[in-house]
């Protein structure tokens, strides 16, 4: 059997993590890891056995990007390397690359609530929001008490560890569809995600020695800043950057000259005052576009992490003039799951009759609004359309954009979409608690297969026009992706 490249990479990360799992201090002498309770090797191996068994039984997309046997082999080899007791956090960092190696963004592993709360109560988070641009890392928002470090400085190293090395260690721990790099980078820019992963891998430092390149004259400088706690992070961010706390509509229609812009930040119903439900908004919007004879349209789904499946299909249906398939298949592995003994009670007999056995021995999901032949919606938009995407465009957003792409209904701008082209594994999800350590695994049970074809298996939509904002663009508030779309439509 040929071991896929992603499994070999995960194995390399695992070896490093196993050697550092005993809580050795990070470089620079900053680490202050609290090991807490440790678990004997037999308990760790038992939790690994259970984790693999529930993944095997329930995860409907387990083999979408790699064979089950490769995952099993990686689990077994990792279990064999466990030779000493580990704390929950040490065990967690060893399992993270195995979970991320499945290449499914709806799959996840979390610390127990008690351990996560205790960890984030300490000042272990990196006190900056980051931006990864063209192979460089920038300090985008300063949340630290050291105020003379300017937003936009290029960071070169943390605690003596080069940023390239930090990225190499952290990126394989981030679950995402198809291993899409743009999504891993965008997720890791979040200060909670970067800070927690850094703390888990590099020994929970409570201060950070930075080496960065000055924006003033390009010289390299150093500074040491204290970490911040989880509860403080959001408060400081809101106080220093109040614009980040402003509530924006979940969906809205605006105009840039003669071009209409539909911005959808989430496929759900905006319940704020004055808002209408999403289906009514979509219907009103396309009637207005028809009444105004709008010929150019931009749909902005950057940062849209998904939502209700049928809402993505409803948007796309206004571009079709004949019935169409949205999903090729919607399947589950079982109609009863033994894994529910590791979840909160109440789902032992689910899904039961809500599914029907198919020719390959799996179970088709019956009662879903996107199953079967879909009808187009009126009024139809027949003008030129651009769709803006990024690594945070995910789940339902990825489904709808794949249909737009396959049926050639739009030109795409931005960066690679964070959702796998052919679908995801999501819908019903089991939250499994491993009995020995308390780690929690999120296991999606429904395999979504879109009615699309002819595209690389392991990619999201690569934009027709790639546009990458510079750090200066971001700091100055210039939306160069939107500007490029407007320029394209004018031509």
N, C-alpha and C positions, 0 to 999 in steps of 0.2 A: 504494500500500500504506500502510495506517495503522500507524505505529510504536507498539507498546504502551507504556503509561506507564512500565513498569519499564525498558524500553530507553532511553527519554528520560532517566530518572533516572540510569541507569548512564552514559550519555553525559556528563551533567553532572559526575558524579564523575570520569570519565576525564579530562575537560579540566583539572580542578583538579590531578589527579595528574600529568598530563603536564607541567604548568607547574612542579610541585615535584620532579620526578624527578631533577633534577641534584644532589640532596643539599643543598639550601639549608637553613640552620639553622632549627629550630623557634623559636617565639616565646619570649622570655625568655632567649635566648642559651645555652640548655642543650644544644643538639644537638652530637653528636660523631660524625656518621655516617662510617663507614669504607666508602668506595666499593669498594675492591678492584679486581679485574679488571673491565674494561668490554668490551662486545661491540659490534661495528660494526652499523650499521643493517641491513645485508643479512642478518646472522645473526639479528637479532631478528625481522625479517620472515619469515625462513624458519621459525623456530620457531613463529611465529603461524600460518603456513600449515599446518604439520604439525599443530598443535593443533586447528585448525578441521577439518582433514581426518579426524583420528581421532575427534573428536566426532561428525562427520557420519556416519562409517561405523559407529561402534560404539554411541554413546549412544542407548539405546532410548527414552528419555523426552525427547529433545531438543526436541520440539514439543508437549509436554504443556501448557505455559503460554504459549507464544508461537511464532510462525512461524519456521522455519529461516532464511528470507530476512532477517528482522530481525536475527538473531544474526550472519549473514554480513556484513550491512551494517555492524554495529557493529565487527566484527573489521577489516573493510577500512578504515573511517574511522580506527580507532585506528592501524593500520599506516601509513596515510598521514601521521599526525601525528608519527611517529617520524623525527626529523631529526638526532639526535646519538647517539653511543654511550651505552649505559646499563650499569650493573652488574646483576648477577642480582637483587638486592633491588629496585632501581628498576624493572626489567622486571616483576618479580613483582607489585608494587603496582599496576601498570597493568593487568595481566591479571586480578587478583582480581575486580573488578566484572563483568567479562565472564563469568567462571565462575559467580559468584553470581547473575547475571542469568538463568541457565538455570532457576533456582528448583527445584533438586533437591538435597536435603540429603545424598545419598550421593555427589555429585560434588564433587571438591576439587582444589586446586592447592597444592603444597608446594614450599618451597625445597629445593635439593639437600641431602642429609644433611650434607655438609661445610660448606655456608654456614650452615645452621640451627644446627649445633653451634657454629660459630665465633661466631655472633651471640649465642646464648644463654649462651655462656661469659662474656660481658661483662655488667656490671650495668645492663642496659637495660630490665628489666621493672619495671612499676609495682608498688610494694611493698604493695599492698592488694588484698583481695578486695572486690568491689563488689556492690551490689544496686540494681537499677533498679525503682523503685516509684512508680506514679502520676506519671510525668514527672519524678521527682527521682532523684538518684544519691546513694547512701549508702556510706560506708566501713564495710564489714561486718566485715572482719577485718584487723587491723593486722599486717603482716609486716615493717615497717620498724624501724630502730634507734631511731626517735623514738617512745618509748613513751607520751608524754603526749597523743597524739591518740587520742581515745576511739572505740571501736567505735560506729557509729551516727551519726557526724557527717555532715551533708549536705555533699557536695563541690560547689562552685560552678564551679571552674575549675582547670585544670592548665597550668602554664607560660603563664598569661595567656590560655588558650583556654577559652571557656565550655564547660561540659559538653554543652549542647545542640548546639554546633558539633562537638564531638568525636564525639558519637553520630551526627550527620548524616554525618560523614566515614567512620566505621567500620562502621556497620550495613550499608551496601550491599556490603561486602566479605565478608560472612558467608553462605556457602551454606546454604539451607534450603528445605524443600518449600514451594511456593506463595508464597514471600516472607512467611511467617507471622512477624509481629513478635515474638510471645511467645518463639518459639524463638531468634530472633536475639539478643534481650535476654538470655535465660538463658545462651546460649553465651558471650556477651561478658562475662558476670559472672565467668567463670573467669579467674583472674589470668594464666594462661599465654596464653589467647586475647586478652584485652584488652591485656596487655603487649606481645605480639608484634605485634599489629595497630597499636598506638600507635607502637611503634618503627619499623615499616615505613613508616607514613604521615608521622609527625612528626619524622623525622630522628634516631632512636636516642639520645635524651637519656639521660644517666647519672645525672641528678638531676631532681627534680620539685618545682616551686614550687606549693604547694597554696593555694587559697583555699576556706575551708569555713565553714559556719555552726555555731557551737557549740551543743551540746545543752543546755548549762547555762542560757544567757540569750539565745540567738538572735543574738548578735553575730557579725560576720564576722571571721575570723582568718586569718593566713597562716603557713605553715611550709614549709621546704625540707627534703626528705628524699632520701637517696641511693637509686638503683635497686638491684635485686638481680638476681643471675644465675639462669638456669634451674635449675641443680643446687641452688642454695641455697633456691629457693622452696619445694619440697616439704619439705625438712628443717625450715625455720623454721616452716612451717604445722603440721607434726606436733609440734614442740616447744611451740609456744604454744597450740595448740588440739588437744590429744591426742584429743579425742572424734572429730575428723575422720579419724583413722587407725584407729579401731575397725572391725573387720570385722563387717559385718552379714550375716545370711543372705540368699542370693539370693531366697529365697521363704520365707514363713512364714504360719501361721494363728494368730490370736489372737482374743480376745474383749473387747468393751467392753460389759459387761452382757450383755444377751440378743442383741446384734448381733455377728456374726462379721466379722472383718477378714482378708481375704487380701491380703497385701502381696507384690507381685512386682517385684523391683528389676531383673530381667533374665530374658529367656526363654532360659534355658540350664540346664545341670545343675550344681547346687552340689556341688563336689567336696571340701568341707571335711569334717572328721571327724564322723560321725554323721548326715550328710545323706543323703537318698534321692534318686534321680534325679527330675527334674521330673515325668514322667508318673505315677510312683508317688505323688508328693506330691499331685498333682491328684486322683488316684483316691481316695486316703485322705481327702483334705479333703472331697470331696463326699459320701462315705459317712458321715463324721462329722457333717456338716451335716444329713443325712437322719436319722441315728440320734437326734440331739438336737432334731429338729423345729425347726431354726432358720428363722425367718421373715424376718429382715432381714440383709442382707449388704452390706459395703463392700469393693470391690476397689480397692486403692491402687496405681496404676501411675505415680505422679509420679516423674520422674527416670529412668524405665525407657527406655533407649535402643534396646531391641529384642533381637534374638537369633534363635533358630530359628523359622522360619515356622510349622512344624506345631505348635509349643507354644502360639502364640497361638490357633490354630484349636481346639486341644484344650480350652483354657479355655472358649471360646465354645460349644463343642458340648454342654456340660453345661446349657445354657439353652434348647436346642432340643428340640422333640418330634417333628420330622419331618426327612427329608433336606433338605439345603440346599447351595447353591453358595457357596463362599467366594471363589474367584477367578472372575471372568468370563473372563479371559484371562491367559496368561503367555507373553510373546513376546520373541524376539530378532530383530535385523535380518538376521543372516547365519547360515550354518552354517560359514563360514570367514572369518577376519578378517586383512586385510593389516596392521592396526595392531599385531599381535603382533611385528612386526619391531622395534618400539620398546620391547618389554617383555623381561623375562628369558626365555630359551629354554624350550621344552617344551610350548607350547600351540598350535603352528602349525596343527595339524589339528583343533583343538577348535572347536565342540562336535560336528561331524560328524553321526553318526546319532542323537545324543541329542535332536535336534529334527526336526520335520517341517514342510515348507512348507505354508502355509495359503492361503486364498483371496485375501488381499491381498498376497501375495508375501513376507510375513514368515515367521518360523519359530516354531511352537508348541513350548514346552518340554514334554516328555513325562513324564519320570520325576520328578515332584514330588508329595510326599504330600498337597498341598492341591488338586491338579488334579482336576476332575470333581465329581460329586455326593458330598457328605460325609454321614456318618451321625451322628446325635445320640449323645451319650454318657450312660450311666446311672451314678448316679442324676441325674435332672434337678432343678435348683434352680428352684422356682416362687415363691419369696418376692420381696420388694421388694429391689432392688439399686441401690446408688449406686456410681459409678466416679469416682475422683479423678484428675484429669489436670493437666498443666502443659506448658509449652513444651518440656520435655525428654522428654516422652512421644513416642516416635518409632519409625519403621520397623515391626517386628512389632507393637509396642504400638499404633501407629496403625491397622494393619490390623484387629486384633481389636476395638478400640473402635469403628471404623466399622461393623463388623457388628453390634455391640451397639446402636449408635445407629440404624442402618437398620431393624433388626427390633424396635426399641422395647423392649429388654430391660433398660434401666437409665436412671437419672437421673444426669447428669454435673455435677460440681462442680469448681471451681478456676479455671483460666485456659485460653485456647484451646490445644487440643492442637497439638503441634509437628509433626504429620504431616499431609500432604495427605489429604483425605477419601477420594479415589478410588484411592489407592495410591501407589506409589513406583517408582523405578528402582533396582534393587539386585541381589541375588543374585550371579552371577558378575561380577567386576570386573577391569578391566585397569589396571595401574599403568604408565603410559607415561612414559618419560624423554625430554624434548625434547633432541635431539642437540647443539645449539649451547650452550645455557645450563645444561643439567642440571636445569631445573625438572621436577617430577614431577606428572603429572595423574592423578587417580583417576577412571576412566570406568566407570560401571555399565552392564551389557550386557543386563539383563533388565527388560522393562516389566511391572510388576505392575498389573493392573486388577482392582479389587475388584468383587464382585457387589452393588453398592449404587447408589442413584440418588436424584434429587430434592434435591440439596444444592448450594450454590454451588461452582463448580469450583475457585476459588482460596482455599479456607479449610480449616483444620482444624476439628475439632468445637468449636463455641463452647458453653461449658457452659450447662446450663439454669439453674444458680445460680452466678453469678460470685462468687468469694471471693478477695480479695487480702490476704495478710498485711501488716501494717504493719511498719516496721523494729523497733518495740518488740516486736511479736509474735515476730519472728525472734530477736531478742536474748534474750528471756525464755524461748524454747523453747516457745511456745504454738502448737499446730497448729490454727489457726482453720478450716482447710478440713475437717479431720476432725471438729472440733466441730460445724460447721454440718451435715455429713452425718448425724451422730448425732442432732442436733436434728430434722432433716427426717424421719428414719426414725421417731423417737418420735412424731411428729405423724401 
